[in-house]
Amino acid sequence: MIGIQMVGSDYNLISLCNIFNATDYAIQMSSSTNNHIICCNIWENNAGIYLVGSSHNVVEESHFYNNTMSAITIDRSSRNNSVYCNDFIMNGWGIRGEALQAYDDGESNIWYKAMVDTLFVTTDGEGNYWYDYDGNDTNNDGVGDTPYNISGSAGSQDIYPLIHPCGWKENLERYYDVNWGDRKDPWVRSPVPYIGI
């Protein structure tokens, strides 16, 4: 079972979604371009997002937690995708017994955002929060001093790995009155958004 499958689908917005328990991929994009995934909880699936022959897509401000395989996999025919300001926590443990947060076999995919477009951190740029990042932040600017290496043949790096989770959920709650719920709520197993109107 795939949570959301997109084939030859362009210029779509996937936002404020909660995808869990997919036995295959949470989101699979094939030959799809210029799509935007933002503010989603993607957790406890067999795998997170899989891009096949897909380019110029953006994944931002989302939370990837405890997916059996990698949270994001980009195949060799996918290029020019952007991934930034996401939280990657405990993904990929089902494969090697160690974290495999993301995998990139594509070309020119970017795992950070440059300074002029940063969302939450004042620095040269911002990337993603990787719970297994073991670098330092000697100047206390919220960004690690060394890159986070993305697995895969592309040799990609997040050159601005965040030291703390992105905080996008809190900003949604503060500015847009989004309430993510709680696991204790009888109607939800994981934070699910509902918007106060």
Buried (B, 14 or more C-beta within 10 A) or exposed (E): EBBBBBEEBBEBEBEBBBBBEBEBBBBBBBBBBEBBBBBBBBBBBBBBBBBBBBBBBBBBBBBBBBBBBBBBBBBBBBBBBBBBBBBBBBBBBBBEEEBBBBBBBBBEBBBBBEEEEBBBBEBEBBBBBBEBBEBEBEEEBBBBEEBBBBBBEBEBBBBBBBBEBBBBBEBBBEEEEBBBBEEEEEEBEBBBBEEEE
